[in-house]
Amino acid sequence: ARAATAAVLVTAAAGSGASDSGEAFLVPRSVSHQLGHASHASKVVEDVEPQVGPSAGELNFGSPAALGFLAVTVVTGAASRSRRRAVTTRQASRMRSQQGLGASLVGEAPSAGLLAGALPEAKGLLPEAATPGLSRGDRVARGMKLAYWMYTGPAHIGTLRVASSFKNVHAIMHAPLGDDYFNVMRSMLERQRDFTPVTASIVDRHVLARGSQEKVVDNITRKDKEDKPDLILLTPTCTSSILQEDLSNFCARASESTDSDVILADVNHYRVNEHQASDRTLAQVVSYYMEKAEKAGVKVERSEKPSANIIGTFTLGFHNSHDCRELKRMLKDMGIETNLVVPEGASVHDLHKLPRAWFNIVPYREVGLMAANYLQASHGMPYVDVCPMGVTETARFVRSIESLLKPQGFQFDFTKYIDEQTRFVS
């Protein structure tokens, strides 16, 4: 009686008294909806105003009509709920069969459109039309694009990545506040025991008024006394480069009063990005210490057994440590020693030993190629720039090494090794 203000008039023959008198009673609209869906429901005559029939208070619940009403309500309600559950189950099963495994990720309840038989349209992540794929709720599974931690950064990020990869090398960044986020980024992502060896020489209002020569030189000499690094690498940023200061002169002045080597990163911060700057900085550091050893008269003999240098693995690289471990394993399987890995974990005082190897390996096209070209031009060291990733490239990588070592008399069954790697390992 509380559920309805609008009701329908239903005539039920529930007993002889009801059939003779044609007693009428009120049924709520929700109940009449269930009656209409049940197969054995009574016929709904029409919607009428509440005052047409007797009110709910006038209904005699002990009469046969009232008992018939209650019986019909219970039976038809159970039948209607069972039918709705069956329809929902069939629709959900049909949607899962059409969507595949992705349907298990849809956690929302079926909508009214779903009960009616219409499947929801999958919405794409971008404004354009959605590409075919497994449904992920309101999204579509697309081809995955790999990226490491964040977007490609400015040039000074590449320089700092190279500097912080070497052992006992400290970098000083001539930059305003806001450009010194590399320390936080590397400390968070690499999770190494030591602090990131980068110091920011802040460009503030005093620098704009008087220049930064005194401040930069003081920072270099202070870090030399505190940390005693082998190399201090000074790098500006694109913001501080606007000042057009002679930073190379600052480095020359600071090197007169320090025990460490001081180098200015020779990078145009307005023309190169992070990867190009890291490649240039690595080549600059390698050439600096190779020429320094040559001036000192240091000579290095080539190793007796075939050996190789791995150039280009460094901090914040995408799985560089795993790739380096796999390269070392492959070289060991072929009877080739690993001479140096540069720059990750290497000392700048060991760079003069690079010519000890028979050839260089450059697994990444972003970093290491300029240093390999320098070593080839100055010391006649060939290099392999094929990344052994996948069956085809692994075979090409091994054949490139074979073409370098076989003319020098190294005997190894490279064909058998390729067959084993491509069929059973890779």
Summary of the structure (lengths in Angstrom):
residues: 426
radius of gyration: 39.4
end to end distance: 75.0
largest distance: 126.3
contacts: 1266
relative contact order: 0.07
helix: 48%
strand: 14%
